[in-house]
Amino acid sequence: MVSRRQFLQGLGALGVLGTPLSALAEGVRLGATQTPRVGAPSQAAGLSQYVDVFVGTAGHGHTFPGASMPFGMVQLSPDTNDANWDACSGYHQLDGSIMGFSHTHLSGTGDGDLLDVLVMPAQGAVMLQPGSRGLPDTNHHSRYDGTVGPTALLPPDATPHPGPGYRSRYDRASEHGRPGYYCVQLTDHAIRAELTATLRAGMHRYTFKHKGDGHLLIDLAHGFHDHAEVPAVVSDAQLRLIGNDTLVGARRVHQWAKGRYLYFAMKISRPLSHATLYAGDVALPAGSTEANGAHLKAALHVNNIASAPLLVKVGISAVDIEGALRNLDSEMPDWDFERIQQAAADAWERELGRIRVQSPSASIMRNFYSSLYHTMLAPTLFSDVDGRYRGMDAVVHQLPTGQHNYSTYSLWDTYRALHPLFTLYQPERMPDLVNCLVRMAVESPDGPPIWPLQGVETGCMIGYHSAVVIAEALAKDFKGIDFASAWPVFRRRAMEDDYRGLYHYRKLGYLPSDKEVEGVSKTLEYAYDDWAMAQLADAVGAKDDATQLRQRSRNYRQLFDKSLQFMRPRAEDGRWLEPFDPRAMGHASSWRDFCESNAWQATFLNQHDLYAYMALFGGPQAFENKLDGLFTASSDLPADAPPDIAGMVGQYAHGNEPSHHMAYLYAYTGAHHKTQQRARMLMETMYAPEPDGLAGDEDCGQMSAWYVMSALGLYAVDPVSTHYVFGSPLLDEAEVELAGGRKLVIRATGNGPGRPYIQSVSWNGKPWTRSWIGHAELALGGVLAFQMSATPNQAFGSSLADRPPSFGAPASEQLALNR
């Protein structure tokens, strides 16, 4: 089985990184002299009670349930599998057994990596292999699956039969999680495992039921790998014992993020009776304190292990072992599990409290705060407590005091809703998040970031949408961002680089699908990147470049077939390629013209030039009719459709990002009531506060950010424009913390099931007839009030003056120009 991209391409305020991170070390030093305490942490309270960390852990949401801090470097979570698509987060609730607990995880990506430094507690003989999970090597089933391909799917009632190894079955009834904490009972070993985390370190607590000696198995060879029969590719691994309570190590991993560095430092709360190091699963001589190679493990033995809970704390770094030790000692100088867990809980409560909402529906409250939680699991912190970080050039750099480096940007997904959401409710974090992208572009030999993971460019997906995130921050007037340094690197990509078909794009105005795989999708996404780049060019005074880029952003026209009213592939000589089926992935069985989509979805990919695009269909009414067709067409897909095309409503696919703005396009036709109906329907049918509750990959927060934004009644169709199109607010009231202590209050009166339609809107008490509002207005704070109804007000947003602008101009001006 192949992964998603292979399938397609072959602490209270401590959680706020705007607060000095030294506060974390100071907070834990207050109890540095305390001895370990035992006892279950209190149940989640406040807003955290609405967070279900298991949402998306079944089906194909690909999330993980373990402990982390908001935007933290460590994600300490159980691993149930380490190979194939449904294991890309390391966890699937239906796998039925746990291999151990590792310290880094991806949240809902369609490709996998990480799962660093696996720890598994056990008693008896040391087992060096995890054993099989005891299930067929196929994907699990999801309620949102589209066409079932030639590979059968595992039903929800499939019974696993794990093979012998260090893996353990677990008691599902004992498995609990909340922000910053996870626990489970390992039934094969009779061990209770509990996990919590700081920003750069994880703490484990293991309570053994059976008397006698026990051990921890540390598997440094464990990691995500694409195929079950081919293990993770690791090099430069090292393990070193220090005294009788510390293990340090390092490795390079050559998987999705090829050649990434990982260093760790581990301390045990009780002295080891002895330890054995293994290289290639062969025990080194007794007394060995160091191992080097590619396939390393360690067994750390403790006498009378059930006499008291055993605590383990692990710090990580991408810089060096000294950095991992410094991170660990700074953030976890003692063994107080409860205080660390409470600090994590407080950090989550503070961050969740940035948006406080009201709804009489428990399901909506759980959906909203579970989604908001997921928006803060990426990007992830990627700098040490001393400000050092490993850059995209593999060189160690030093940050100025007060700045932080991040990684794990799923930009093809997250530019659409996650980053626009950050501009509203994480404004003080924006300079760090965007400056990281600028630094990456300058430092990386690959140029502008595409999908950076732990300091390595994966090159995953298409376009170069870091340009969009930077242009949005510029357009929304965020300060402290080095836009000037970004421009030369991004200009080179747009104007000079021979990168993934850009030569053809500049020469022909499109990517010929007989020369470049996914040529239709790449053309359309390059056109949107050109739109973003034009804003950057204007800002630095490159007016000629801005004009050229703005004109080029209309290259979508080159692939629009007016006779069929579809985007479709063309050959280098200009011919339309045959055969053409708008549901197909490409014009030939061995060739893809679209990226995780088909012609139906590509036809509505335009985000920035809607009124000129409508003219190609014959005007707004014809475009609206075609949009109706998207949602009412048969949902059948060809057998070779990738599993990402899921959550189908007609040929709209909510399970994947290219569709996410499409329900909001009705606003541009004047039929805003259809946006209201579609958006509400999608919120109600594509999200559930259950393990199989996401229609597709969580994709580092994008799937959840769509819900958060839509539940607020807002969506950024074109993030660079800085405008939010209204949808159908699902919440009765929401209060959003903005920059400078300002607040945005959103109220929906007369709301409820079956009442998705906006009758009227007011802004700060005055009537508001537009179907959209600008970021500049919202950022000043105020009260946005919706009056909701069971029947549509078709006049709302219908006049040209009230429709959203596009291509930098009002609807009336744009439609007049394009008649």
N, C-alpha and C positions, 0 to 999 in steps of 0.2 A: 504494500500500500504506500502511496506517496503523500507527501505533505502538500498543503494548499498551493504554495508557490511552485513547487516542483511539478504539481499537476498541471499548472497553467503555463509555466515557462520552461518547462522541460526541467504627648507630654504637654497637654494644654498648649500654651503658646510655643512650646518646644517644637511642635510640629510645623510651626511657621518659620520657614528658612529665612524670612526677613528679620527674624529675631536672632541675635548672636548665638551661634551653636555652642559657645562656651557655657551657655545656660544649662544645656543638657548635662555636661560634666559636673557643673556646680550642683545641680539638683540631685544627682546620684551620690556625690561625695558626702552629702548631708547624712547619709546612712551608711557610710563606708565601713564603720566599725561594727555594724550589726551582723549577727549570725543569721544564716538562712532560716526563713520562716516557712511553715507548712500550712497549707489551707487553700481551699478553692477560692479564686477571686470572685467577687460579687458579680451578680448577673448584670448584664448591660442595662444601663439606665439612660435617661435623656433621649436624645435623638438616635443614639446608637442602638436602642432597642428595636428600631425599625430596619436596621441593616441585617440582611441575611447574606452572610458571606458565602453561602452555598449556591446562590443564584448563578447560573451559568456553568456549574460544575458537572452537569450531565448534558445530554444532547450534544450540541457542538458549540457551546458558549466558550469552552476552553479556558475557563477561569480557575483560580486556585483558592482554597479556603483558609490558608495559613495566616500567620501573624506578620504584620508589617507596620510601619509608620507611614503617614501621608508622604508620598513622593520619596520614600526611603530607599536606601541602597540594598537593604536586606529584605527578602521575602522568605521567611522561614515557614516551610509548608511540607505536608506529606507528599511523597511520590508514590503513585500506584502503578505507573508505567513510564518507560523512558524512550519509547520508539513509536513512530507512526503519528498520523494526523491528530487523532483524538487524545494523544498524550503530549501535545505541544506545550501545555502548562505543567506537565508532570503528574496531573491528577485528573481522574474521572471517577465520579462517585460510584459508578456501576462496575468498576474493575474488581472490587471485592477484597483486595488485600493491599498492604502497604509495604513498600520496599525499604523505607526509611524516611528521614527528614533532611532535606537539603535547603540551602540558604539563598538561592536565587531562582526566581521564576518569572515567566512572561504571563501577562494577563490577557488571555483571549486572542493571541495571535494565531494565524493560520500556518505558521512555520514554527519550529521549535529550536531551542538551545538552552543553555544554562543548566540548572539542577546541580549546582556546585556544592561540594563537600557534604556528601551523604553521611548521616549518622544513624546507626540502628542499634538500639539496646537489645541485649539478649542474655540468656543463660545457657549453660551446657557447652557442647562442642562448638568451636568457632566455625561458622559457615562462611565461605568466601564468595559464593555465588548467590544471587537473589532468588533464583528459581523462577519458573515460568508463572505468569499470572493465571494460567489455566483457562484461557478463553481463546476462541479463534482470532487470527490476526486480521481482523476487519474493523471497520468503524462501528461505533454505537449508533443506535437509532435516535432520531429527534422528531418531535411532533411537527417541526417546521420543515422537514426534509422535502425537497422538491422531487424531481424525477429520481427514482432509484436506479443507479447505473448497473453495470454487469456484476459488481461486487455486492454480495448480500450484506445487509446490515444486522448487527446484533440487536435482538429485541430487548426491552427493558427487563424481562424476566430471565434472561440468560444467566445460568448459574456457573460461577467460576470455580475451578478446581485447581488451586495453586499447587505447583510442584515443590519439591523439597528445596530449601535454601534459607537464607536469612529473612526473606519476606515473611510477613505475618498477616493472617486474616485479622479483621477488626470488628468490633461490635458497633454497628451503625447507630444503635440507640445511645451509645456512649459518646458519639462524636458530636462535639459542640464547637462553635466558633463565634466570635464577635470581633469587632475591630481591635486588632492588637493582641488577640489571644486565640489559641486553638487547643483542643484536647481530644484524646481518643484512647480507648482501651485496646491494646494489642492482645487479642485473645490467645494466640498461639504461644505467647511468651508471658501472659499474665502480667503485663506492664501497663501502667497508666502513663501516657506521654502528654506533656503540656508544653506549649511554646509561647513565647512572647518576644518582643524585639524593640530595639532602639533604632536610630537612623542607620547605623553602620554595623550593628551587631545583633546576634540572636541569642536568646537564652532558652535552654531546654530544661525541663524538670521531669525526671523519670522515677516513678514509684513502683518498686518491684514487690510482687505479692509473695513469691516463693523465696524461702531462705536459701542461703548458700552464696557462692560467688557468682559474679556476673561480669559482663564485658560490654564495651561499645565497639562496634565494627565501624571503622571509618573507611569509606570507599572513595578514593580519589580518582578512580577510573570511571565512576558512574557519571553519566551526563546524557542529555538528549541525543538521540541518533535517529536518522531518518528511517532506517530499515532495521528490523529486529535482528537480522543475522549479521549486521555490520556494526560493531561497537563504536562508541564515541571516539573520535580521533583526538588523542591527547599526546602532548610532547612536553619536554622540559619539566617533568613533574619532580617534586621533591617533598619528602617528609623528614622532619627532624624533631626528636624528643628533647625537651629541656626540663631537667629535673624529674620529679615524679608526679607532675600534674599539668604539664603543658606540652602541646603538639603544635608545630607550625608547619606550613607547607606552601607549595606553589604549583601551578600548572599552566600550560597554554592549551587552549582548546581550538580545534580547527573544524568547526561545524558550520552553522549558518554565518556567524560572525567569525570569520576565519582568522585564527592566530590571536584571539583575545587573551589577555593576561588575568589571572586570578591568584591572589595570595590570601592566606588565612592564618589566624592564630586562635588556638583552642585551649581553654583552661577547664579543669575538672575540679569540682568542689571537695573531693576527697583524694588522698594519695593513692596512686596506682600501686598495686602489688607487683605488677610487671607489665610489660608491653611487648608485642611482637610486630615487627614490620614485615611486609610482604612485597616482593617485586615479581610481577608475572605470576601471582598466586603461589609463589614459593617463599616459605618463611626464611628470613635472613637469620644468621647465627644469633643465638641467645646473647643478649647484651648489646646488640646493634642499636645505635641511636639515630642513624641516618640512612635514608634510602633515596636513590635517584633512578629515573627511568621514565616509562610511559604508563605503566600499569601498576599503580601502587595502592596498598591498603595497610591498615593498622588495626590491631586488636588491643584495646586498652582494658586491662583487667582490674577489677576492684573486689576485694574480699568482703564477705558478709554484706552483700550489696543491698539487702532488704532492711538493714538496720535503720536507714534513714533515706529520704529521697536523694537521688544523685542529680546534681545540677551541672550543666555544661554551658559554657558561654563561648561564642565564636565571633570574632571580628573579621571583616574582610576588607580587601583593598585591591585596586588594580595597579598600585604603584610598587609596593614591595612588602616583604614580611614585617619590616619595622613599622610600616604604615598600618598594617593590620593590627599589630600589637598596640600601637598608639591609639587607633580607633577603639579597640576593645577596652583598654585601660581608661580612656577618657570617658567612655559612655557606660561602662559596666565595671566600676572599680570594686563592687561588692557582690554579694550573692542574694540580694533581696528581690526574689522573683515577684512578689506582690507589688512592690513599689515600681519596678520596671513596667509591669503589666498596667498598673494604674496610670503611670505617666503616658503610656501608649494610648490608653483609653481616653485620658484627658485631651491628648493631642487630637485624636479623632473627633472628640466631642466639639472641640473648638473649631475644627475645619468644617465639620458637618453643619455647625451652627452659623456658618456664613450665609446659608440659605435656610430660613425657617418657614415651614409651610403648614397649612391647615387643610384637612380634608376629613369628612366623616367616614371615608372608606379606609379600612385598615390595609386593604390590598394596595391602594394607591400610595399610602404612606410608606409601605414596605418597598414598593417598586421605586418610589422616588429616592429614598435614602440609600437603598442598595445600589441604585444607579449612581447617585452622587458619590458614594464610597468608591465605586469602580473608576470614577473619573480622576481619582487621586492616587492610583497605583502606578501611573506612568505619566510623564517621563520620570525616571528614577535618578536620585542623587548619585553623582559619579565623581566626587572629590573627597579627599580625606579631611580629618579634623584640622590639619595644618594647612589646608588650601592647596595641596598638591593633587594633580590629576594626570592621568595618562591620556594624551591627546590622540587625535585621529592619525597623527604621524608616528604613533607608538612611542613618542618622546614624553618624558615627564615634565610637566609645566607647573608653574606656581601662580595661583590666583591672587589678585589683590585682596586685602583684608575685607571681609564682608561679602564677597562674591562666592557663588557656588556653581559647580559644573554638573550638568545632567547628561544622561544618555537615554536610550530606549524611546525613540521618537518614531511612531508608526505613521509617518507624515501623509502617505497616500490616503489614509483613513481619517486622521485626526484633524487635518486642516479644515474639515467640513463643519464640525460642531464643537469638538473638544477645545480647540484653541480659541474660537469665538467665545465659548463659555468662560474660559480662563480670563479673558479680557474684562468680563463682568465681575466674577466673584473671586478671582485670584490676582487682582491688579498689581500688588506689590511683588509678586513672583515673576511677572512678565519680563522685566529687564534681564533677569538671570536666564529664563527659559529661551529668550530670543537671542541674547548675546552668545549663548552656547552654540546656537546654529551658525552664527557669524564666525565664531572661533573655529568650529568644525570645518566650515568652508575654506577658511584661510589655511588651516593646518593640514587638511586632508589632501593626500595626493590624488584623490578621486574628485575633488571639487565640492560643489554644493551638496549638502546632505540629502540623501534619498530615504534611507531607513537605517540610521545609526544605532548600533547596539553595543554597549559596553566598550566604547572607544574604537569600534570597527565599523566600516561601511559595509553593510550587507548587499547594497545595490538592489534591494528587493522592491518590486513593483515599478511603476512607470511614472514619467514626469519627473520634475524636481521641485516638489511642492513646499520645500523649505522656503522658497521664494514667496509663496503665498502667505505663510505665517509671518515672515518678516515684513512684507508689504502691508499686511493687516495691522501689525503693531505700529508701523509708520503712519498709516492712514488714521489710526485712532489716537495718534499723538502721544505715544508712550515715550517717556524721557529715559535717558541713561543707556540707550542702545546705540551701538557703533554701526549705524547704517552706512557710513562712508566707507568703512572697511569691507562691507559686504559687496558693494557695487562692482568693483573690478572683477571679483571672482565670478559673480553671477552673470555679469555681462559677457565674460568669456564663454560661459556655458551657452548663453542664448545666441551669441553672435559668431562664435568661432569653433567651439568644440565639435568634433565629429563623434557625437555621443548618441548611441542608440537611435540612429535614424535621423538625427538633426541635420545632417548633410542634405538628405533628400527633402526634409521639411523646408529648409531654406531655399533649395533650388526649385522644387515643384510646388511648394505650398501644402504638401501633404506627404505622408509616408506611404509609398506604394506597397500594397499587401502581397505582391509577388516578390518583394525584396526584403521586407521587414515584418517579422512576426508581430501580431497585435497592432498592425499599422493604423487601423481606424481609431482605436482607443488612444494610442500615443499621439496621433495628430490632434485629437480633441483636447487632450490634457496639456500638450505643449501650447495650444492656443490659449488655454486659461493661464498657464504660467507666463505667457507673453503679456497678458493683461496685468498680472501682478507685477511683472518686470517693468512695465511702462510707468507704474507709480513710483518705483524706485528710481528710474531714470529721471523723471520729473523732479524728484526730491534733490538729486545731486546736480541738476542743471543740464543734463544730457538731453536736450530738447529734440535733437534729430533722432537719437535712439528711441526716445519716448514715442515719437510719431511713428517710426517704423514698427516698433513693437505693438503699438495700438492697432495699426493696420494689420499686422500679422496675426493678431488675436482673432481676426475674422477668417482665418484659414479653415475653420469648420465648414465653410461654404463649399470647399473643394470636394468634400465627400458626401454632400447631400444630393440625393437623387430626387429631383422634383417630381418625376413621373410616378415614383413609388412612395415618396414622402418618407424615406428612411435614410439614415446614414448607412453607407455600405462601402465595401472595399473597392479600390481602383488599382489597376496595374500601373507600372511605370510609364507606359505609353498612353495612359489616360482612359483605357477601357474599363468599364465596370466588370468586375470579376464574377463569373458564373460557376456553379449555380448559386442563387441567392435565396436564403430562407431567413426571415427576420428572427427566428428562434435559434438559428444555428450559431455555433461558436466560430465558424470560419467557412470559407468557400471550398475547402477540401478537408477530408477527414484527418489529415496529418498536419493541418495548418490552422492556426488561430488568428483571426482578424481582430478579436476583441479581448480585453483583459477582464476576466471574471465577469463577463457580461455578454450580451448579444446585441443585435441591431435595434431591437425594441428599446433596450435601456440606453444604448449609445445615442439614440435619436433625441433623448431628452437630457443629455449630459451638459448641454450649454447652461452656464450659470451667470454669464456676465453681459450677454448681448441679446437679450430676449426679444426685443421689439424688432430688430433687424432680422432675427431668425424667424419670427412669426411671419414676416413678409414672404419668406420662401415657401411657406405653406399656403399662402393666400390671405393672411391676416389673422387677427386674434381669434376669431370664431373658428376658423379652420384648425388653428393650433389647439384650441380647447377641445375640439372634436377628436383630434388625434390623441390628445392627452387622456380623454375618456377611454379611447381604445386601448391605451396602455393598461389601464386598470380593469378593463372588462374582457380582454382577450383571453383565450384559453391559456391555462397555466402549464400546459404540456411543454416539456423540454426534451431535446434529443438525449439519447443515452450517454453521450460523451460530455454532457454538461458538468462542470465542476461542482463539487458539493457546496461551494460557497453560494451558489445561486439558490437561495432558499427563502422561506418566508414569503411565498408567492401570493400576490393579489393580481390576477391577470398575469401580465408579464413584468409587473413591478416586483422587485425582489428586495424586501426589507432586510434580509439576512446579509446583504452586502452593500458596501458604501456608495457605489455609483448611483443608486436609486434614492439616496436619503433626502435630497432636496426636492424631489419631483412632485410630491403632493402640494408643495408650496408654489408651484409654477402657475396654478390657476389664478393666483392673485394678479399676475401680469396680464391675464386675459380679461380681468374685470369680474370673473366669476369666483369671487373670494369665498362664497359660501361652500364651494366644492372643496377648497383647501380646508375649511373648517371641518367638513364631514370626513374627508380622507384622513386628516391628521388625527382626529379623535378615534376613528376606527383603527388606525395603526397602533396608537397607544394602548387601546383596549385589547387588541388581538395579538400583538407581537411581543408583549412583555407580560411576564407573570412572576411573582415572587416565589419561584420554585427552582429546583436544580435545572430542569429543562425549561427555563423561562426566557431564554434569549433565542431569537430567530437565526442567529449566526454568530460568527466570531465576535467576541467583545472588542477585539482590536484596540487594546490599550486605552479604552475609555470612550471610543467613538460611538459604539452602539448605545452605551448608557448616556452619553452626552446628548444624543438625539432625543432621548426620552426626557432628560432634565430640561433641555431648552423647550421642547414641545409642550411639556406639562406647564411651563411658565407662560406658554402662548406665544413664543418667539422662535424664529429660526433665521439663520444667516444664509440665504441662498447664495449670495456672492459675498464672502467674508471681506474681501478687499474693498467693497463699496461702503462698508460700515453700517449698512442698513439691516434691520431685522424685520422680516415679514411676520405678521400676526398669523397664528394658527387657530387653535381652539384650546384655551387655557383649561387644564384639567383640575387645577387646584382652586379651592375657594379663596385662599390668600397665600401669598408668598412675600417674604421680606428678605431682600438681598443686600448684604453688606457691600458697599462700593468703596472706591478709594476715598481717602480723606475723611472717613467717618460718615459719609453720606449713605443714605438708604434708598433703595428702590422698593416700593410696595406695589404688588400686583394683586388686584381683587377681581373675582369673578362672581357676580351676584346672579342668583337664579340658576346656578350651575347644578349639574348632576347627571346621572345616567339618562341617555336619550335627549340631552339638552346641549348639543355641541355647537349651536349656532350663535354667532355674535349679532345682537340687535343694535348695540351702540357701544362706543368707546369714549372715555374721557381721559384727559391727561392733566393732572393737577387741577381737577375740577372743571376744566373747560372741554367742550365737545371736540372730539378728534375723529375726523371722517376718513383719514387715510387708513389703508390696510397695512401700513408699515410705520416704523419709527426709527430714528437714527440713533447710533451709539452715543453721539454727543449729547442728545437730550437725556437718555437714560442715565448716563454717567454723572449727570448733575444731581440725580436723585429726584424723587417725586412719587406720585401715586398714579398708576395706570389702572383704570377701572373698566371692566368689561361687563356688559349686561347680556346674559346668556338666555337662550330660548330653545324650545323644541322645534321651532319652525325657522327657516332661513329668512334673513333680511337681504334679499338679492340686490338691494340698492347699495348696501354697505360696500365700499371699495370699488364700486363699478365705474365711476366716472374716471376719465383720463387723469384728472388732477389728483385723484386719490390712489392711483396704482403706483407700485414701487418704481423708482428710477432704475434705469439700466444703462450700461455703457456711459455712465457719468452724466446722464441727462434725464429730464422728466419724461414720462410716458408720452405726453402730448407731442413733445418735440421729436422724440425718436420715431413715433408712428408717422408723423408728418413727413419726416425725412425719408422714410422707407416705403411710402405709398407708391 
